[in-house]
Every structure is written in C-alpha cells, then in structure tokens.
Amino acid sequence: MEKDLWGKELWSQNEVAQHFNVSGNTIKNWRERGLLSYFKAPGSNRPQYYRLEIEHFQKTHTAWRKEVKKQDKRVGRAKPRLSSGEDWRIS
C-alpha cells in the first residue's frame, strides 16, 4: 500500500494516519495545531493532505532512532563536583 500512496497527490486522513502509524485523531490534532497543512474541497468536510506537505512534515518533525542515539552520546553528562572541585560520592 505504501508504494501506491507515494504515487497519489492527495491523501486522506486515514492514509496519513496509517503512514505515520498513529490514529486519525492524532492527524486531526496535528492539523488543528498547524503542524500539517491540508486542503478541503468546497462543500466537503473531508480534509485531504498533499503528498509534498506530508514529506515536508516527515522531514521536519520526525527523527530516526539512530539519530536520536547519536545525539544522546554527544550530549554526555558531567560528573557532579563539589565547590572545591573534588568528585563527590555517596557511601
């Protein structure tokens, strides 16, 4: 199904939800918060989402787990020190 979706210009709310593996209500929340752009045809209550907007959202608002792990390693935590500069330990 995924390959078929990338060939479509407009996606339904359910298709977007399946793509991100979330509920339709989550997509609605993203839309209401202004995170995901959409289109409604005149006289219709069904939002449609442009494929390019979905790609942009995915690039700007999602992170792969490998990237997150790399960031965690770079941050590193310094050992707590006393004001005298010595390491402290709980015995």
Sequence and secondary structure as in RCSB ss.txt:
>XXXX:A:sequence
MEKDLWGKELWSQNEVAQHFNVSGNTIKNWRERGLLSYFKAPGSNRPQYYRLEIEHFQKTHTAWRKEVKKQDKRV
GRAKPRLSSGEDWRIS
>XXXX:A:secstr
 HHHHHT SEEEHHHHHHHHT  HHHHHHHHHTTSS  EE TT   EEEEHHHHHHHHHHH   HHHHHHHHHHH
     B TTS B    
